[in-house]
Amino acid sequence: MPVGVGVIGAGTVGGGVVQALLSNAALIAQRAGADVALTHVAEPRPECLEGFDLHGVTVSRDAKALLADPRVDIACELIGGLEPAKTFILQALAAGKHVVTANKMLLAHAGPELCRAAA
């Protein structure tokens, strides 16, 4: 069973993560020792997803749908800012999902709280 990855936000950073997951699936599986698959992308702006082959990937406009998706084991928060990013991360952790973020501002402001929630 593959490790399911959900990406919240498909702008510059999120789009790059989507592309990397789609283009490098075999290499990622080899290095991780497990199949890792993009299973869900949440992006409110459909134009950000043009050019990606998302066949078999659930696409939603709402991060809540991604967080409720049982196929998502790892939620990647890539929208930036403080809110709603913090809320999405806390909801993902409460749902038992692993979280990856590139959101340095949020970690600087709420790092201890997020670490407590993760523990």
C-alpha positions in Angstrom: 0.0 0.0 0.0 1.6 3.3 -1.0 2.2 6.2 1.4 -0.3 8.8 0.3 0.8 12.4 0.1 -1.6 15.3 0.0 -0.4 18.8 -1.1 -2.3 21.9 0.2 -1.5 24.7 -2.2 -0.1 24.4 -5.7 1.5 27.8 -6.2 5.2 28.1 -6.8 6.4 25.8 -4.0 3.4 23.5 -3.9 3.4 23.1 -7.7 7.1 22.2 -7.6 6.3 19.5 -5.0 3.5 18.2 -7.1 5.8 18.1 -10.1 8.6 16.3 -8.2 6.2 13.7 -6.8 4.8 13.0 -10.3 8.1 13.0 -12.1 10.3 11.2 -9.6 8.0 8.5 -8.2 10.4 5.6 -9.0 13.4 7.4 -7.5 11.5 8.5 -4.4 10.2 4.9 -3.9 13.8 3.5 -4.3 15.2 6.0 -1.8 12.4 5.8 0.7 12.0 2.1 0.5 8.3 2.4 0.0 5.9 3.5 -2.7 5.1 7.2 -2.2 2.2 8.5 -4.2 0.5 11.9 -4.7 -3.1 11.1 -3.8 -4.7 14.5 -3.3 -4.1 18.2 -4.2 -6.1 21.0 -2.6 -5.9 24.2 -4.5 -8.7 26.8 -4.9 -7.3 28.2 -8.1 -7.8 25.6 -10.9 -5.3 27.5 -13.2 -2.5 26.5 -10.9 -3.0 22.8 -11.8 -3.0 23.3 -15.6 -0.2 21.3 -17.1 -0.1 18.6 -14.5 -1.2 15.0 -15.3 -3.4 14.4 -12.2 -5.1 11.2 -13.4 -5.8 9.2 -10.4 -5.2 12.1 -8.0 -8.1 13.6 -6.1 -8.3 17.4 -6.7 -10.3 19.6 -4.5 -10.6 23.3 -3.9 -10.8 22.8 -0.1 -8.0 21.7 2.3 -10.7 20.2 4.6 -11.5 17.6 2.0 -7.8 16.7 1.7 -7.5 16.4 5.5 -10.5 14.1 5.7 -9.2 11.9 2.9 -8.2 8.5 4.4 -5.7 7.9 1.6 -3.6 10.9 2.7 -0.9 9.8 5.2 1.3 12.9 4.8 -0.2 16.4 4.5 2.2 19.0 2.9 1.1 22.5 3.9 2.5 24.8 1.2 0.2 27.9 1.3 2.4 30.0 3.5 1.2 32.7 6.0 -0.1 32.2 9.5 -3.7 31.4 8.9 -5.3 29.2 7.7 -2.0 27.3 7.5 -1.8 26.9 11.2 -5.4 25.6 11.4 -4.7 23.1 8.6 -1.6 21.8 10.3 -3.3 21.4 13.6 -6.3 19.6 11.9 -3.9 17.3 10.1 -2.1 16.4 13.3 -5.4 15.8 15.1 -6.4 13.4 12.3 -3.2 11.4 12.8 -1.5 12.6 9.7 2.2 13.4 9.3 2.9 17.0 8.3 5.5 18.6 6.1 5.7 22.4 5.8 8.0 24.9 4.2 6.3 27.7 6.2 9.1 29.3 8.2 7.0 32.3 9.3 4.4 30.0 10.9 7.1 27.9 12.6 8.7 31.1 14.0 5.3 32.2 15.4 3.8 29.0 16.5 6.5 26.4 16.5 6.2 25.3 20.1 2.4 25.0 19.8 2.7 22.9 16.7 5.4 20.7 18.3 3.2 20.1 21.3 0.3 19.1 19.0 2.6 16.8 17.0 3.8 15.1 20.2 
